[in-house]
Amino acid sequence: MRNGKNRTQTDMNNKIKNIIPRRLGFWLKELKLFFTGLRYAGNKYYCPLCRHGFKTMLPGGFDLPVIKELEIVGGGYRLNNICPRCQSTDRDRLVFLYLKHKTGFFTKPQKVLHVAPEPALYKVFNKTDNLDYTAGTKYQEGFYYNDTLPSIDLTALPYGDNQFDFVIANHVLEHIENDHKAMTEIYRVLKPGGQAILQVPLSLKLEQTYEDPSVKTEQEREKHFGQFDHVRLYGRDYPDKLKNAGFKVLKLKPASGDWPLDDVEKYALNKNEYLYIGLKA
């Protein structure tokens, strides 16, 4: 769920969208973001997606006991997390900067599948001329998207083999019951030489991914997995799961020896978050 929403906020979103037409709600949200961006304008932080500077980013993420106890990266509450203008999170900016600086994503023709697209990334990618861009959401969620995006079942992708240069499913697999099937489907539709960006919330304190089919209610999932709609919590074995689906795994961390990215503070990135990329030989 984007921007640290909890169950109460999601229930409110659902009630509102039953009253306000989705398209109108989407544009009202955009207008609100425009004025929020003006309010927080400054030069301490910079968002590379909307290309605006801010005196501070907005807080976001969850503040639950299990997140602190297991030090879940990608799920915890952070003060400087969300861009006031485009609502990009730290992990959205991480993906964008990787694609811009470490790949040919923006410089040559690419066929891209983006599942549950982050709104800030969607706006950029959908207007990038060199991309043959396909996007779909796993479910309609508040006013994140307009009413033109289809739903996509990641465990049964409606595409042929070897179709895409890039597949982006960022913080998606933790929502899917059969994540191995989803991984193998992503691998199937990826071209040889292609890349899949597959970040997930992850605890390096856990040697193995934690799953429990008896955990079913929203309250129980918050307690065990750190979010009401997650069905597992990944551990240090996450790269092995990707390998079992066929991928070679690239693990990158900004400002490390593998990726000496400048201005980690300026972009308000999470210094503890790795980028997990599945490569198809």
Contacts in CASP RR format, 6 or more apart in sequence:
PFRMAT RR
TARGET T0000
AUTHOR 0000-0000-0000
METHOD contacts of the structure
MODEL  1
MRNGKNRTQTDMNNKIKNIIPRRLGFWLKELKLFFTGLRYAGNKYYCPLC
RHGFKTMLPGGFDLPVIKELEIVGGGYRLNNICPRCQSTDRDRLVFLYLK
HKTGFFTKPQKVLHVAPEPALYKVFNKTDNLDYTAGTKYQEGFYYNDTLP
SIDLTALPYGDNQFDFVIANHVLEHIENDHKAMTEIYRVLKPGGQAILQV
PLSLKLEQTYEDPSVKTEQEREKHFGQFDHVRLYGRDYPDKLKNAGFKVL
KLKPASGDWPLDDVEKYALNKNEYLYIGLKA
1 10 0 8 1.000
1 141 0 8 1.000
1 227 0 8 1.000
1 228 0 8 1.000
1 229 0 8 1.000
2 87 0 8 1.000
2 89 0 8 1.000
2 118 0 8 1.000
2 119 0 8 1.000
2 141 0 8 1.000
2 144 0 8 1.000
3 60 0 8 1.000
3 61 0 8 1.000
3 82 0 8 1.000
3 87 0 8 1.000
3 89 0 8 1.000
4 60 0 8 1.000
4 61 0 8 1.000
4 62 0 8 1.000
4 75 0 8 1.000
5 13 0 8 1.000
6 62 0 8 1.000
6 228 0 8 1.000
7 218 0 8 1.000
7 222 0 8 1.000
7 228 0 8 1.000
10 141 0 8 1.000
10 142 0 8 1.000
10 228 0 8 1.000
13 141 0 8 1.000
13 142 0 8 1.000
13 143 0 8 1.000
14 142 0 8 1.000
16 142 0 8 1.000
16 143 0 8 1.000
17 25 0 8 1.000
17 142 0 8 1.000
17 143 0 8 1.000
20 28 0 8 1.000
22 140 0 8 1.000
22 143 0 8 1.000
22 146 0 8 1.000
22 147 0 8 1.000
23 146 0 8 1.000
23 147 0 8 1.000
25 143 0 8 1.000
26 143 0 8 1.000
26 145 0 8 1.000
26 146 0 8 1.000
26 147 0 8 1.000
28 143 0 8 1.000
29 143 0 8 1.000
33 84 0 8 1.000
33 85 0 8 1.000
33 86 0 8 1.000
33 87 0 8 1.000
34 85 0 8 1.000
36 84 0 8 1.000
36 85 0 8 1.000
37 52 0 8 1.000
37 54 0 8 1.000
37 84 0 8 1.000
37 85 0 8 1.000
39 84 0 8 1.000
40 54 0 8 1.000
40 55 0 8 1.000
40 56 0 8 1.000
40 58 0 8 1.000
40 84 0 8 1.000
40 85 0 8 1.000
41 52 0 8 1.000
41 53 0 8 1.000
41 54 0 8 1.000
41 55 0 8 1.000
42 53 0 8 1.000
42 54 0 8 1.000
42 55 0 8 1.000
43 53 0 8 1.000
43 55 0 8 1.000
44 53 0 8 1.000
44 54 0 8 1.000
44 55 0 8 1.000
44 56 0 8 1.000
44 266 0 8 1.000
45 53 0 8 1.000
45 54 0 8 1.000
45 55 0 8 1.000
45 56 0 8 1.000
45 57 0 8 1.000
45 80 0 8 1.000
45 266 0 8 1.000
45 267 0 8 1.000
45 268 0 8 1.000
46 52 0 8 1.000
46 53 0 8 1.000
46 54 0 8 1.000
46 263 0 8 1.000
46 266 0 8 1.000
46 267 0 8 1.000
47 53 0 8 1.000
47 54 0 8 1.000
47 83 0 8 1.000
47 85 0 8 1.000
47 86 0 8 1.000
47 88 0 8 1.000
47 93 0 8 1.000
47 267 0 8 1.000
48 93 0 8 1.000
48 96 0 8 1.000
48 97 0 8 1.000
48 100 0 8 1.000
48 267 0 8 1.000
49 83 0 8 1.000
49 86 0 8 1.000
49 88 0 8 1.000
49 92 0 8 1.000
49 93 0 8 1.000
49 96 0 8 1.000
49 120 0 8 1.000
49 121 0 8 1.000
49 123 0 8 1.000
49 124 0 8 1.000
50 83 0 8 1.000
50 85 0 8 1.000
50 86 0 8 1.000
50 88 0 8 1.000
50 120 0 8 1.000
52 83 0 8 1.000
52 85 0 8 1.000
52 86 0 8 1.000
54 83 0 8 1.000
54 84 0 8 1.000
54 85 0 8 1.000
56 79 0 8 1.000
56 80 0 8 1.000
57 79 0 8 1.000
57 80 0 8 1.000
57 81 0 8 1.000
57 82 0 8 1.000
57 83 0 8 1.000
57 84 0 8 1.000
57 268 0 8 1.000
58 81 0 8 1.000
58 82 0 8 1.000
58 83 0 8 1.000
58 84 0 8 1.000
59 77 0 8 1.000
59 78 0 8 1.000
59 79 0 8 1.000
59 80 0 8 1.000
59 81 0 8 1.000
59 82 0 8 1.000
60 77 0 8 1.000
60 78 0 8 1.000
60 81 0 8 1.000
60 82 0 8 1.000
60 89 0 8 1.000
61 75 0 8 1.000
61 76 0 8 1.000
61 77 0 8 1.000
61 78 0 8 1.000
61 81 0 8 1.000
62 75 0 8 1.000
62 76 0 8 1.000
62 77 0 8 1.000
62 226 0 8 1.000
62 227 0 8 1.000
63 76 0 8 1.000
63 77 0 8 1.000
64 222 0 8 1.000
64 223 0 8 1.000
64 226 0 8 1.000
65 223 0 8 1.000
66 72 0 8 1.000
66 222 0 8 1.000
66 223 0 8 1.000
66 224 0 8 1.000
66 225 0 8 1.000
66 226 0 8 1.000
66 233 0 8 1.000
67 75 0 8 1.000
67 76 0 8 1.000
67 77 0 8 1.000
67 226 0 8 1.000
68 76 0 8 1.000
70 203 0 8 1.000
70 205 0 8 1.000
70 206 0 8 1.000
70 233 0 8 1.000
71 203 0 8 1.000
71 204 0 8 1.000
71 205 0 8 1.000
72 201 0 8 1.000
72 202 0 8 1.000
72 203 0 8 1.000
72 226 0 8 1.000
72 233 0 8 1.000
73 201 0 8 1.000
73 202 0 8 1.000
73 203 0 8 1.000
73 204 0 8 1.000
73 270 0 8 1.000
73 272 0 8 1.000
73 273 0 8 1.000
73 274 0 8 1.000
74 91 0 8 1.000
74 171 0 8 1.000
74 199 0 8 1.000
74 201 0 8 1.000
74 202 0 8 1.000
74 270 0 8 1.000
74 273 0 8 1.000
75 201 0 8 1.000
75 226 0 8 1.000
75 227 0 8 1.000
78 90 0 8 1.000
78 270 0 8 1.000
80 268 0 8 1.000
81 89 0 8 1.000
81 90 0 8 1.000
81 268 0 8 1.000
81 270 0 8 1.000
82 88 0 8 1.000
82 89 0 8 1.000
83 89 0 8 1.000
83 93 0 8 1.000
83 120 0 8 1.000
86 119 0 8 1.000
86 120 0 8 1.000
86 123 0 8 1.000
87 119 0 8 1.000
87 120 0 8 1.000
88 96 0 8 1.000
88 118 0 8 1.000
88 120 0 8 1.000
88 121 0 8 1.000
89 118 0 8 1.000
90 267 0 8 1.000
90 268 0 8 1.000
90 269 0 8 1.000
90 270 0 8 1.000
90 273 0 8 1.000
91 170 0 8 1.000
91 171 0 8 1.000
91 199 0 8 1.000
91 270 0 8 1.000
91 273 0 8 1.000
92 118 0 8 1.000
92 120 0 8 1.000
92 121 0 8 1.000
92 170 0 8 1.000
93 267 0 8 1.000
93 268 0 8 1.000
93 269 0 8 1.000
94 199 0 8 1.000
94 254 0 8 1.000
94 269 0 8 1.000
94 270 0 8 1.000
94 273 0 8 1.000
94 275 0 8 1.000
95 118 0 8 1.000
95 121 0 8 1.000
95 168 0 8 1.000
95 170 0 8 1.000
95 197 0 8 1.000
95 199 0 8 1.000
95 275 0 8 1.000
96 121 0 8 1.000
96 124 0 8 1.000
97 254 0 8 1.000
97 261 0 8 1.000
97 267 0 8 1.000
97 269 0 8 1.000
98 197 0 8 1.000
98 252 0 8 1.000
98 259 0 8 1.000
98 275 0 8 1.000
98 277 0 8 1.000
99 105 0 8 1.000
99 106 0 8 1.000
99 166 0 8 1.000
99 197 0 8 1.000
100 106 0 8 1.000
101 261 0 8 1.000
102 252 0 8 1.000
102 259 0 8 1.000
103 166 0 8 1.000
103 195 0 8 1.000
104 110 0 8 1.000
105 112 0 8 1.000
105 131 0 8 1.000
105 166 0 8 1.000
106 128 0 8 1.000
106 130 0 8 1.000
107 130 0 8 1.000
108 130 0 8 1.000
109 130 0 8 1.000
109 131 0 8 1.000
109 132 0 8 1.000
110 130 0 8 1.000
110 131 0 8 1.000
110 132 0 8 1.000
110 165 0 8 1.000
110 166 0 8 1.000
111 131 0 8 1.000
111 132 0 8 1.000
111 134 0 8 1.000
111 163 0 8 1.000
111 164 0 8 1.000
111 165 0 8 1.000
111 166 0 8 1.000
111 191 0 8 1.000
112 125 0 8 1.000
112 131 0 8 1.000
112 132 0 8 1.000
112 133 0 8 1.000
112 134 0 8 1.000
112 164 0 8 1.000
112 165 0 8 1.000
112 166 0 8 1.000
112 167 0 8 1.000
112 168 0 8 1.000
113 134 0 8 1.000
113 135 0 8 1.000
113 157 0 8 1.000
113 159 0 8 1.000
113 163 0 8 1.000
113 164 0 8 1.000
113 166 0 8 1.000
113 167 0 8 1.000
113 168 0 8 1.000
113 189 0 8 1.000
114 121 0 8 1.000
114 122 0 8 1.000
114 125 0 8 1.000
114 133 0 8 1.000
114 134 0 8 1.000
114 135 0 8 1.000
114 136 0 8 1.000
114 167 0 8 1.000
114 168 0 8 1.000
114 169 0 8 1.000
115 135 0 8 1.000
115 136 0 8 1.000
115 137 0 8 1.000
115 138 0 8 1.000
115 152 0 8 1.000
115 154 0 8 1.000
115 167 0 8 1.000
115 168 0 8 1.000
115 169 0 8 1.000
115 172 0 8 1.000
116 136 0 8 1.000
116 137 0 8 1.000
116 138 0 8 1.000
116 169 0 8 1.000
116 170 0 8 1.000
116 171 0 8 1.000
116 172 0 8 1.000
117 125 0 8 1.000
117 135 0 8 1.000
117 136 0 8 1.000
117 137 0 8 1.000
117 145 0 8 1.000
117 149 0 8 1.000
117 168 0 8 1.000
118 170 0 8 1.000
119 144 0 8 1.000
119 145 0 8 1.000
121 168 0 8 1.000
122 135 0 8 1.000
122 145 0 8 1.000
125 131 0 8 1.000
125 133 0 8 1.000
125 135 0 8 1.000
126 133 0 8 1.000
126 135 0 8 1.000
134 164 0 8 1.000
135 149 0 8 1.000
136 149 0 8 1.000
136 150 0 8 1.000
136 151 0 8 1.000
136 152 0 8 1.000
137 144 0 8 1.000
137 145 0 8 1.000
137 149 0 8 1.000
137 150 0 8 1.000
137 151 0 8 1.000
137 152 0 8 1.000
138 151 0 8 1.000
138 152 0 8 1.000
138 153 0 8 1.000
138 154 0 8 1.000
138 172 0 8 1.000
138 175 0 8 1.000
138 176 0 8 1.000
139 151 0 8 1.000
140 149 0 8 1.000
140 151 0 8 1.000
152 158 0 8 1.000
154 169 0 8 1.000
154 172 0 8 1.000
154 173 0 8 1.000
154 176 0 8 1.000
154 182 0 8 1.000
154 185 0 8 1.000
154 186 0 8 1.000
155 176 0 8 1.000
155 178 0 8 1.000
155 181 0 8 1.000
155 182 0 8 1.000
155 185 0 8 1.000
156 185 0 8 1.000
157 185 0 8 1.000
157 186 0 8 1.000
157 188 0 8 1.000
157 189 0 8 1.000
159 189 0 8 1.000
160 188 0 8 1.000
160 189 0 8 1.000
161 188 0 8 1.000
161 189 0 8 1.000
162 188 0 8 1.000
162 189 0 8 1.000
162 190 0 8 1.000
162 191 0 8 1.000
162 192 0 8 1.000
163 189 0 8 1.000
163 190 0 8 1.000
163 191 0 8 1.000
164 189 0 8 1.000
164 190 0 8 1.000
164 191 0 8 1.000
164 194 0 8 1.000
165 190 0 8 1.000
165 191 0 8 1.000
165 193 0 8 1.000
165 194 0 8 1.000
165 195 0 8 1.000
166 194 0 8 1.000
166 195 0 8 1.000
166 196 0 8 1.000
166 197 0 8 1.000
167 186 0 8 1.000
167 189 0 8 1.000
167 190 0 8 1.000
167 195 0 8 1.000
167 196 0 8 1.000
167 197 0 8 1.000
168 196 0 8 1.000
168 197 0 8 1.000
169 182 0 8 1.000
169 186 0 8 1.000
169 196 0 8 1.000
169 197 0 8 1.000
169 198 0 8 1.000
170 197 0 8 1.000
170 198 0 8 1.000
170 199 0 8 1.000
171 199 0 8 1.000
171 200 0 8 1.000
171 201 0 8 1.000
172 182 0 8 1.000
172 198 0 8 1.000
172 200 0 8 1.000
173 179 0 8 1.000
173 182 0 8 1.000
173 183 0 8 1.000
173 198 0 8 1.000
173 200 0 8 1.000
173 234 0 8 1.000
174 200 0 8 1.000
174 201 0 8 1.000
174 225 0 8 1.000
174 227 0 8 1.000
174 230 0 8 1.000
174 231 0 8 1.000
174 232 0 8 1.000
174 233 0 8 1.000
174 234 0 8 1.000
175 229 0 8 1.000
175 230 0 8 1.000
175 231 0 8 1.000
176 182 0 8 1.000
176 231 0 8 1.000
177 231 0 8 1.000
179 232 0 8 1.000
179 241 0 8 1.000
180 241 0 8 1.000
180 244 0 8 1.000
180 245 0 8 1.000
183 198 0 8 1.000
183 241 0 8 1.000
183 242 0 8 1.000
183 244 0 8 1.000
183 245 0 8 1.000
183 247 0 8 1.000
184 245 0 8 1.000
184 246 0 8 1.000
186 196 0 8 1.000
186 198 0 8 1.000
186 245 0 8 1.000
187 196 0 8 1.000
187 245 0 8 1.000
187 246 0 8 1.000
187 247 0 8 1.000
187 280 0 8 1.000
190 196 0 8 1.000
190 280 0 8 1.000
191 280 0 8 1.000
192 280 0 8 1.000
192 281 0 8 1.000
193 279 0 8 1.000
193 280 0 8 1.000
193 281 0 8 1.000
194 279 0 8 1.000
194 280 0 8 1.000
195 250 0 8 1.000
195 277 0 8 1.000
195 278 0 8 1.000
195 279 0 8 1.000
195 280 0 8 1.000
196 247 0 8 1.000
196 277 0 8 1.000
196 278 0 8 1.000
196 279 0 8 1.000
196 280 0 8 1.000
197 275 0 8 1.000
197 276 0 8 1.000
197 277 0 8 1.000
197 278 0 8 1.000
198 242 0 8 1.000
198 276 0 8 1.000
198 277 0 8 1.000
198 278 0 8 1.000
199 273 0 8 1.000
199 275 0 8 1.000
199 276 0 8 1.000
200 234 0 8 1.000
200 238 0 8 1.000
200 276 0 8 1.000
201 226 0 8 1.000
201 227 0 8 1.000
201 230 0 8 1.000
201 233 0 8 1.000
201 234 0 8 1.000
202 233 0 8 1.000
202 234 0 8 1.000
202 235 0 8 1.000
202 236 0 8 1.000
202 238 0 8 1.000
202 274 0 8 1.000
203 233 0 8 1.000
203 234 0 8 1.000
203 235 0 8 1.000
204 235 0 8 1.000
204 236 0 8 1.000
206 233 0 8 1.000
206 234 0 8 1.000
206 235 0 8 1.000
206 236 0 8 1.000
207 235 0 8 1.000
207 236 0 8 1.000
207 237 0 8 1.000
208 235 0 8 1.000
208 236 0 8 1.000
208 237 0 8 1.000
209 232 0 8 1.000
209 233 0 8 1.000
209 234 0 8 1.000
209 235 0 8 1.000
209 237 0 8 1.000
209 238 0 8 1.000
209 241 0 8 1.000
210 224 0 8 1.000
210 225 0 8 1.000
210 232 0 8 1.000
210 233 0 8 1.000
210 235 0 8 1.000
211 231 0 8 1.000
211 232 0 8 1.000
212 224 0 8 1.000
215 221 0 8 1.000
215 224 0 8 1.000
215 225 0 8 1.000
215 231 0 8 1.000
218 228 0 8 1.000
218 229 0 8 1.000
219 228 0 8 1.000
221 227 0 8 1.000
221 228 0 8 1.000
221 229 0 8 1.000
221 230 0 8 1.000
221 231 0 8 1.000
222 228 0 8 1.000
224 233 0 8 1.000
225 231 0 8 1.000
225 232 0 8 1.000
225 233 0 8 1.000
226 233 0 8 1.000
234 241 0 8 1.000
238 276 0 8 1.000
239 249 0 8 1.000
239 251 0 8 1.000
239 276 0 8 1.000
242 249 0 8 1.000
242 276 0 8 1.000
242 278 0 8 1.000
243 249 0 8 1.000
246 280 0 8 1.000
247 278 0 8 1.000
247 279 0 8 1.000
247 280 0 8 1.000
248 278 0 8 1.000
248 279 0 8 1.000
248 280 0 8 1.000
248 281 0 8 1.000
249 276 0 8 1.000
249 277 0 8 1.000
249 278 0 8 1.000
249 279 0 8 1.000
250 276 0 8 1.000
250 277 0 8 1.000
250 278 0 8 1.000
250 279 0 8 1.000
251 274 0 8 1.000
251 275 0 8 1.000
251 276 0 8 1.000
251 277 0 8 1.000
252 258 0 8 1.000
252 259 0 8 1.000
252 274 0 8 1.000
252 275 0 8 1.000
252 277 0 8 1.000
253 259 0 8 1.000
253 273 0 8 1.000
253 274 0 8 1.000
253 275 0 8 1.000
254 261 0 8 1.000
254 264 0 8 1.000
254 269 0 8 1.000
254 271 0 8 1.000
254 275 0 8 1.000
255 261 0 8 1.000
255 264 0 8 1.000
255 271 0 8 1.000
261 269 0 8 1.000
264 271 0 8 1.000
END
